Amino acid sequence: MNFQVTEIDAASSARCGVLSTAHGEIHTPIFMPVGTVGSVKGVFHRDLKEDIRAEIILGNTYHLYLRPGLDTLRKAGGLHRFENWDRPILTDSGGFQVFSLSPIRKLTEDGCVFRSHIDGSKHIFTPENNVDTQRVIGADIVMALDECCPGDADYAYAAKSLKLTQRWLERCVRHFDETEPLYGYPQAFFPIIQGCVYPDLRKASVEHAAALDREGYAIGGLAVGEPTEKMYEMLELVCPLLPKDKPRYLMGVGTPANILEGIVRGVDMFDCVMPTRNGRNGMLFTWDGVMNMRNAKWAQDFGEIDPKGASFVDHAYTRAYLHHLFIAGEMFAAQLASEHNLAFYLDLVRTAREHIRQGDFLAWKDHIVPQLSQRL
């Protein structure tokens, strides 16, 4: 994997770049649709490529490990072939599931012992077998196993958690470097920066991870309960400390405003379930603000869904029609809303790249963020 920074905004830390992988180029800043179990919910791969113009999608190691399982993925030749996706894939390590499924897990020095949410069976992720699992999945970019510390954790817990994450990281790196990809193309490895909202812990995490000299770096443990201002504060601390010639990935974030605020602070890559999850529940993100399509105000609004939008969905269907589909409980509503939201998110980062190249990103960001955040 190779990363090249191509433009830097003069008034901020925003930057454009090109991330080259065996399955294609990724232009940053980029948003990555989440395909948890081998699909982006309710969206055809054809539309991901042609309408949404996704350059990379995610898979979830925890869920894919449980279902369909490693034997099936190995026999299929990896996730790319299994789901018929020929562009890049990134997999998380399951660390967030360690955090979010805390009632059914136990952390040890060896790894994370957990019970399947499907059938209650007992499993363990160690740094070593987690790397092996992501080798079998075959993602272009794989993540280190970590503990995603709660955003409201006290200092003692956050410090203990970070030490465990660092010891796991060293084992992950060693095992990654001692093993080979399975399907004839290289894989890249990203450590994850943790440390909750404590500056000294975040700094220590960056220093430890950067010394390992990997292909890129992820920033985890944000948007997990801490105030938004704290998230931005941590990004302002962490991004300048990370290597300038490596991509920076903010995990699990977020709203359109969060993404632009991340870009202005130097983040290159983002993912979040919000476009599809919120879309399935009737919430649309548009260039004029946020729309709840279940509201009666849209029942006889025959205007385009988002007149400024870049998706065919925006111009092919009316607000009244989408409102009707949601009220009627039609599956098509969730599909259209998910596709619209993903197309909007990808259009958002494309437009951000244009303004970085033009040299007016900061002014544009400050103007557009209030507009994107308002409720229509």
KOLKOLVO-116908 format. One record per residue (C-alpha): x, y, z; residue number from 1. Coordinates in steps of 0.1 Angstrom, whole numbers, plus 2048, in hexadecimal, padded with zeros to 3 digits. Example, Ala and Ser with C-alpha at 12.3 -4.5 7.8 and 13.67 -1.06 7.14 Angstrom:
2
+-----+-----+-----+------+
!   x !   y !   z ! lomi !
+-----+-----+-----+------+
! 87B ! 7D3 ! 84E !    1 !
! 889 ! 7F5 ! 847 !    2 !
+-----+-----+-----+------+
END
This chain:
376
+-----+-----+-----+------+
!   x !   y !   z ! lomi !
+-----+-----+-----+------+
! 800 ! 800 ! 800 !    1 !
! 80C ! 823 ! 7F8 !    2 !
! 7FF ! 845 ! 803 !    3 !
! 807 ! 866 ! 7F3 !    4 !
! 7FB ! 888 ! 800 !    5 !
! 7F3 ! 89D ! 7E2 !    6 !
! 7E5 ! 8BE ! 7F0 !    7 !
! 7E5 ! 8CF ! 812 !    8 !
! 7CD ! 8EB ! 81B !    9 !
! 7E1 ! 90A ! 824 !   10 !
! 7C9 ! 915 ! 83F !   11 !
! 7C4 ! 8F4 ! 851 !   12 !
! 7D1 ! 8D0 ! 854 !   13 !
! 7B9 ! 8C3 ! 83A !   14 !
! 7CA ! 8B0 ! 81E !   15 !
! 7C4 ! 89B ! 7FF !   16 !
! 7D6 ! 87B ! 7F7 !   17 !
! 7D5 ! 85B ! 7E3 !   18 !
! 7D7 ! 839 ! 7F4 !   19 !
! 7E1 ! 81D ! 7DC !   20 !
! 7D8 ! 7F9 ! 7E3 !   21 !
! 7D7 ! 7D9 ! 7D0 !   22 !
! 7B2 ! 7DE ! 7C9 !   23 !
! 7B3 ! 802 ! 7BE !   24 !
! 7BA ! 826 ! 7C8 !   25 !
! 7A8 ! 838 ! 7E4 !   26 !
! 7A7 ! 85E ! 7E3 !   27 !
! 7A7 ! 86F ! 805 !   28 !
! 796 ! 87D ! 818 !   29 !
! 77F ! 85F ! 814 !   30 !
! 760 ! 851 ! 824 !   31 !
! 75E ! 82B ! 825 !   32 !
! 73B ! 81B ! 826 !   33 !
! 738 ! 800 ! 840 !   34 !
! 731 ! 7DC ! 833 !   35 !
! 730 ! 7CB ! 855 !   36 !
! 728 ! 7A7 ! 84A !   37 !
! 733 ! 7A8 ! 826 !   38 !
! 71A ! 7C1 ! 819 !   39 !
! 711 ! 7E5 ! 81C !   40 !
! 6EE ! 7E1 ! 829 !   41 !
! 6D3 ! 7E5 ! 80E !   42 !
! 6EB ! 7F2 ! 7F3 !   43 !
! 6F5 ! 7E0 ! 7D3 !   44 !
! 71A ! 7DF ! 7CB !   45 !
! 711 ! 7ED ! 7A9 !   46 !
! 703 ! 80C ! 7BA !   47 !
! 721 ! 80E ! 7D2 !   48 !
! 738 ! 811 ! 7B4 !   49 !
! 723 ! 825 ! 79B !   50 !
! 70D ! 83C ! 7AF !   51 !
! 71D ! 83E ! 7D1 !   52 !
! 740 ! 83B ! 7C3 !   53 !
! 74E ! 82A ! 7E1 !   54 !
! 773 ! 824 ! 7DE !   55 !
! 777 ! 80D ! 7FC !   56 !
! 75F ! 7FB ! 814 !   57 !
! 762 ! 7EB ! 836 !   58 !
! 75D ! 7C9 ! 844 !   59 !
! 75A ! 7C0 ! 869 !   60 !
! 772 ! 7A5 ! 876 !   61 !
! 75C ! 79B ! 894 !   62 !
! 73D ! 795 ! 87F !   63 !
! 74F ! 785 ! 861 !   64 !
! 762 ! 76D ! 879 !   65 !
! 741 ! 761 ! 887 !   66 !
! 72D ! 761 ! 867 !   67 !
! 734 ! 754 ! 84C !   68 !
! 754 ! 749 ! 85E !   69 !
! 778 ! 746 ! 854 !   70 !
! 775 ! 724 ! 843 !   71 !
! 75B ! 732 ! 82A !   72 !
! 76F ! 752 ! 824 !   73 !
! 78F ! 73E ! 81E !   74 !
! 77E ! 727 ! 806 !   75 !
! 76F ! 745 ! 7F4 !   76 !
! 791 ! 755 ! 7EF !   77 !
! 78B ! 771 ! 808 !   78 !
! 771 ! 78C ! 80D !   79 !
! 777 ! 79D ! 7EB !   80 !
! 76D ! 77E ! 7D8 !   81 !
! 752 ! 773 ! 7F1 !   82 !
! 73F ! 794 ! 7EE !   83 !
! 74A ! 79C ! 7CA !   84 !
! 75A ! 7BD ! 7D2 !   85 !
! 779 ! 7C5 ! 7BE !   86 !
! 782 ! 7E6 ! 7D0 !   87 !
! 795 ! 7EA ! 7F0 !   88 !
! 788 ! 7DD ! 812 !   89 !
! 792 ! 7E7 ! 835 !   90 !
! 78A ! 7D1 ! 853 !   91 !
! 788 ! 7DC ! 877 !   92 !
! 796 ! 7C4 ! 891 !   93 !
! 777 ! 7BF ! 8A5 !   94 !
! 784 ! 7D6 ! 8C1 !   95 !
! 765 ! 7EB ! 8C0 !   96 !
! 750 ! 7CC ! 8C6 !   97 !
! 767 ! 7C4 ! 8E4 !   98 !
! 75A ! 7E6 ! 8F1 !   99 !
! 736 ! 7E5 ! 8E6 !  100 !
! 730 ! 7C1 ! 8F0 !  101 !
! 73F ! 7C5 ! 912 !  102 !
! 724 ! 7B0 ! 925 !  103 !
! 730 ! 791 ! 912 !  104 !
! 755 ! 795 ! 911 !  105 !
! 774 ! 793 ! 927 !  106 !
! 796 ! 7A4 ! 921 !  107 !
! 7B5 ! 791 ! 92A !  108 !
! 7DA ! 796 ! 922 !  109 !
! 7D7 ! 77B ! 908 !  110 !
! 7B9 ! 78B ! 8F6 !  111 !
! 794 ! 790 ! 8F7 !  112 !
! 77E ! 773 ! 901 !  113 !
! 75A ! 778 ! 8F5 !  114 !
! 73A ! 766 ! 8EE !  115 !
! 729 ! 768 ! 8CD !  116 !
! 70A ! 77E ! 8CC !  117 !
! 6FB ! 764 ! 8B3 !  118 !
! 6FD ! 743 ! 8C7 !  119 !
! 710 ! 74B ! 8E7 !  120 !
! 72E ! 736 ! 8DD !  121 !
! 74F ! 73F ! 8ED !  122 !
! 76C ! 74E ! 8D9 !  123 !
! 78D ! 761 ! 8DE !  124 !
! 79E ! 77B ! 8C9 !  125 !
! 7C3 ! 77E ! 8CF !  126 !
! 7DA ! 796 ! 8BD !  127 !
! 7E8 ! 779 ! 8A9 !  128 !
! 7C8 ! 767 ! 89F !  129 !
! 7B7 ! 789 ! 898 !  130 !
! 7D2 ! 790 ! 87E !  131 !
! 7CD ! 76D ! 870 !  132 !
! 7A8 ! 773 ! 86E !  133 !
! 7AD ! 793 ! 85A !  134 !
! 7C6 ! 781 ! 844 !  135 !
! 7AA ! 768 ! 83C !  136 !
! 791 ! 784 ! 835 !  137 !
! 7AB ! 793 ! 81E !  138 !
! 7A5 ! 7B8 ! 824 !  139 !
! 7BD ! 7D1 ! 814 !  140 !
! 7C0 ! 7E3 ! 835 !  141 !
! 7BE ! 7D1 ! 857 !  142 !
! 7BC ! 7DF ! 87A !  143 !
! 7CE ! 7D7 ! 89A !  144 !
! 7BA ! 7C6 ! 8B6 !  145 !
! 7B4 ! 7E0 ! 8D1 !  146 !
! 79C ! 7E8 ! 8ED !  147 !
! 785 ! 805 ! 8E5 !  148 !
! 785 ! 817 ! 906 !  149 !
! 764 ! 828 ! 90F !  150 !
! 763 ! 84D ! 90A !  151 !
! 75A ! 854 ! 92E !  152 !
! 775 ! 83D ! 93D !  153 !
! 789 ! 84B ! 95A !  154 !
! 7AF ! 850 ! 956 !  155 !
! 7B9 ! 830 ! 968 !  156 !
! 7A4 ! 81A ! 952 !  157 !
! 7AE ! 82C ! 932 !  158 !
! 7D3 ! 829 ! 93B !  159 !
! 7D0 ! 803 ! 943 !  160 !
! 7BC ! 7FE ! 923 !  161 !
! 7D6 ! 810 ! 90E !  162 !
! 7F2 ! 7FB ! 91C !  163 !
! 7DF ! 7DB ! 913 !  164 !
! 7D8 ! 7E9 ! 8F0 !  165 !
! 7FD ! 7F1 ! 8EB !  166 !
! 808 ! 7CE ! 8F6 !  167 !
! 7EF ! 7BF ! 8DE !  168 !
! 7FB ! 7D6 ! 8C3 !  169 !
! 81F ! 7CB ! 8C6 !  170 !
! 813 ! 7A6 ! 8C3 !  171 !
! 7FD ! 7AF ! 8A5 !  172 !
! 81A ! 7C0 ! 893 !  173 !
! 831 ! 7A3 ! 89A !  174 !
! 819 ! 789 ! 88D !  175 !
! 80E ! 79E ! 86F !  176 !
! 833 ! 7A1 ! 865 !  177 !
! 839 ! 77C ! 86A !  178 !
! 81B ! 771 ! 854 !  179 !
! 812 ! 776 ! 82F !  180 !
! 7F2 ! 780 ! 81D !  181 !
! 7DE ! 762 ! 810 !  182 !
! 7D1 ! 76E ! 7EF !  183 !
! 7EE ! 77C ! 7DB !  184 !
! 7EC ! 7A1 ! 7E3 !  185 !
! 7FB ! 7B5 ! 800 !  186 !
! 7E8 ! 7C1 ! 81F !  187 !
! 7EF ! 7E0 ! 834 !  188 !
! 7EE ! 7E2 ! 85A !  189 !
! 7E1 ! 800 ! 86E !  190 !
! 7E7 ! 804 ! 894 !  191 !
! 7CB ! 815 ! 8A7 !  192 !
! 7D1 ! 833 ! 8BD !  193 !
! 7BF ! 831 ! 8DE !  194 !
! 7C1 ! 845 ! 8FF !  195 !
! 79D ! 851 ! 904 !  196 !
! 79B ! 877 ! 909 !  197 !
! 7BC ! 879 ! 91C !  198 !
! 7D7 ! 88D ! 909 !  199 !
! 7F5 ! 87C ! 918 !  200 !
! 7E7 ! 859 ! 911 !  201 !
! 7DF ! 863 ! 8ED !  202 !
! 802 ! 870 ! 8E8 !  203 !
! 811 ! 851 ! 8F7 !  204 !
! 7FB ! 83C ! 8E0 !  205 !
! 807 ! 84F ! 8C1 !  206 !
! 82B ! 84D ! 8CB !  207 !
! 829 ! 827 ! 8D1 !  208 !
! 816 ! 821 ! 8B0 !  209 !
! 82B ! 838 ! 89A !  210 !
! 84B ! 827 ! 8A6 !  211 !
! 83E ! 807 ! 895 !  212 !
! 83E ! 818 ! 873 !  213 !
! 81F ! 809 ! 864 !  214 !
! 80D ! 812 ! 843 !  215 !
! 7F2 ! 828 ! 854 !  216 !
! 7E3 ! 830 ! 876 !  217 !
! 7BF ! 82F ! 883 !  218 !
! 7B1 ! 845 ! 89F !  219 !
! 799 ! 831 ! 8B4 !  220 !
! 785 ! 836 ! 8D4 !  221 !
! 774 ! 856 ! 8C9 !  222 !
! 74F ! 85C ! 8C4 !  223 !
! 749 ! 842 ! 8DF !  224 !
! 739 ! 857 ! 8F9 !  225 !
! 751 ! 875 ! 8FD !  226 !
! 745 ! 899 ! 8F5 !  227 !
! 74A ! 8A2 ! 8D1 !  228 !
! 761 ! 8BE ! 8DB !  229 !
! 778 ! 8A5 ! 8EC !  230 !
! 779 ! 891 ! 8CC !  231 !
! 785 ! 8AF ! 8B8 !  232 !
! 79E ! 8B7 ! 8D4 !  233 !
! 7AD ! 895 ! 8D1 !  234 !
! 7AF ! 897 ! 8AB !  235 !
! 7C1 ! 8B9 ! 8AE !  236 !
! 7DA ! 8A8 ! 8C6 !  237 !
! 7DF ! 887 ! 8B3 !  238 !
! 7DF ! 890 ! 88E !  239 !
! 7FE ! 8A6 ! 88F !  240 !
! 811 ! 88B ! 8A2 !  241 !
! 80A ! 870 ! 888 !  242 !
! 822 ! 86B ! 86A !  243 !
! 819 ! 884 ! 84F !  244 !
! 81F ! 86B ! 833 !  245 !
! 806 ! 851 ! 840 !  246 !
! 7E0 ! 850 ! 83E !  247 !
! 7CC ! 858 ! 85E !  248 !
! 7AB ! 846 ! 863 !  249 !
! 791 ! 852 ! 87D !  250 !
! 77D ! 834 ! 886 !  251 !
! 757 ! 834 ! 888 !  252 !
! 751 ! 859 ! 882 !  253 !
! 738 ! 868 ! 87B !  254 !
! 720 ! 883 ! 871 !  255 !
! 727 ! 899 ! 852 !  256 !
! 733 ! 8B5 ! 86A !  257 !
! 74A ! 89C ! 87C !  258 !
! 75A ! 891 ! 85C !  259 !
! 761 ! 8B5 ! 850 !  260 !
! 76F ! 8BE ! 873 !  261 !
! 784 ! 89F ! 871 !  262 !
! 791 ! 8A8 ! 84F !  263 !
! 79B ! 8CB ! 85A !  264 !
! 7AF ! 8BC ! 876 !  265 !
! 7C2 ! 8A5 ! 85E !  266 !
! 7AE ! 884 ! 85C !  267 !
! 7AE ! 871 ! 83B !  268 !
! 796 ! 854 ! 83F !  269 !
! 774 ! 850 ! 850 !  270 !
! 759 ! 835 ! 855 !  271 !
! 738 ! 834 ! 866 !  272 !
! 718 ! 820 ! 866 !  273 !
! 704 ! 841 ! 869 !  274 !
! 6FB ! 845 ! 844 !  275 !
! 6EB ! 823 ! 841 !  276 !
! 6DE ! 81E ! 864 !  277 !
! 6CF ! 841 ! 866 !  278 !
! 6C2 ! 83E ! 842 !  279 !
! 6B0 ! 81D ! 84B !  280 !
! 69E ! 831 ! 866 !  281 !
! 694 ! 84E ! 84F !  282 !
! 6AF ! 867 ! 855 !  283 !
! 6BF ! 877 ! 836 !  284 !
! 6DE ! 88C ! 835 !  285 !
! 6DC ! 8A7 ! 81A !  286 !
! 6F0 ! 8C6 ! 810 !  287 !
! 6D5 ! 8DB ! 820 !  288 !
! 6D3 ! 8C8 ! 841 !  289 !
! 6C4 ! 8A9 ! 851 !  290 !
! 6A1 ! 89C ! 847 !  291 !
! 68B ! 884 ! 85A !  292 !
! 677 ! 874 ! 83E !  293 !
! 65C ! 867 ! 855 !  294 !
! 651 ! 88A ! 85D !  295 !
! 62F ! 893 ! 84F !  296 !
! 63D ! 8B3 ! 840 !  297 !
! 64B ! 89F ! 823 !  298 !
! 62B ! 88D ! 81B !  299 !
! 622 ! 8A4 ! 7FE !  300 !
! 645 ! 8B2 ! 7F6 !  301 !
! 64B ! 8A9 ! 7D2 !  302 !
! 66D ! 8B8 ! 7D0 !  303 !
! 68D ! 8A4 ! 7CB !  304 !
! 69B ! 893 ! 7E9 !  305 !
! 6BB ! 8A8 ! 7E8 !  306 !
! 6BC ! 8C1 ! 7CB !  307 !
! 6E2 ! 8C6 ! 7D1 !  308 !
! 6E9 ! 8A1 ! 7D4 !  309 !
! 6FF ! 88C ! 7BE !  310 !
! 6EB ! 86B ! 7BF !  311 !
! 6D2 ! 860 ! 7A5 !  312 !
! 6BB ! 859 ! 7C4 !  313 !
! 6BA ! 87E ! 7CB !  314 !
! 6AC ! 887 ! 7A9 !  315 !
! 698 ! 868 ! 7A0 !  316 !
! 680 ! 868 ! 7BF !  317 !
! 66D ! 882 ! 7D2 !  318 !
! 66C ! 889 ! 7F7 !  319 !
! 647 ! 880 ! 7F8 !  320 !
! 64E ! 85E ! 7E8 !  321 !
! 66A ! 856 ! 801 !  322 !
! 654 ! 861 ! 81E !  323 !
! 638 ! 84B ! 811 !  324 !
! 650 ! 82D ! 80F !  325 !
! 65B ! 831 ! 833 !  326 !
! 638 ! 835 ! 840 !  327 !
! 62D ! 816 ! 82D !  328 !
! 64A ! 802 ! 83A !  329 !
! 659 ! 7FA ! 818 !  330 !
! 67C ! 7EC ! 817 !  331 !
! 683 ! 802 ! 7F9 !  332 !
! 683 ! 820 ! 810 !  333 !
! 6A1 ! 814 ! 824 !  334 !
! 6B3 ! 80B ! 803 !  335 !
! 6AD ! 82E ! 7F4 !  336 !
! 6B6 ! 840 ! 814 !  337 !
! 6D6 ! 82C ! 819 !  338 !
! 6E1 ! 832 ! 7F6 !  339 !
! 6DA ! 857 ! 7F8 !  340 !
! 6ED ! 85B ! 819 !  341 !
! 70B ! 848 ! 80D !  342 !
! 70C ! 85B ! 7EC !  343 !
! 709 ! 87B ! 800 !  344 !
! 726 ! 871 ! 817 !  345 !
! 73C ! 868 ! 7F9 !  346 !
! 732 ! 889 ! 7E8 !  347 !
! 73B ! 89C ! 808 !  348 !
! 75F ! 88F ! 809 !  349 !
! 763 ! 894 ! 7E3 !  350 !
! 758 ! 8B8 ! 7E7 !  351 !
! 770 ! 8BC ! 805 !  352 !
! 78C ! 8B0 ! 7EF !  353 !
! 783 ! 8CA ! 7D4 !  354 !
! 784 ! 8E6 ! 7EE !  355 !
! 7A5 ! 8DA ! 7FC !  356 !
! 7B3 ! 8DB ! 7D8 !  357 !
! 7A4 ! 8FE ! 7D3 !  358 !
! 7B3 ! 90B ! 7F3 !  359 !
! 793 ! 916 ! 804 !  360 !
! 78A ! 8F7 ! 818 !  361 !
! 789 ! 908 ! 83B !  362 !
! 772 ! 924 ! 830 !  363 !
! 75B ! 90B ! 81E !  364 !
! 75B ! 8F4 ! 83C !  365 !
! 752 ! 910 ! 854 !  366 !
! 735 ! 91B ! 83D !  367 !
! 727 ! 8F8 ! 835 !  368 !
! 728 ! 8E7 ! 858 !  369 !
! 70B ! 8FB ! 867 !  370 !
! 6F6 ! 8F5 ! 848 !  371 !
! 6FD ! 8CF ! 848 !  372 !
! 6F4 ! 8CC ! 86D !  373 !
! 6D2 ! 8DE ! 86C !  374 !
! 6B1 ! 8CB ! 86E !  375 !
! 69A ! 8D1 ! 851 !  376 !
+-----+-----+-----+------+
END
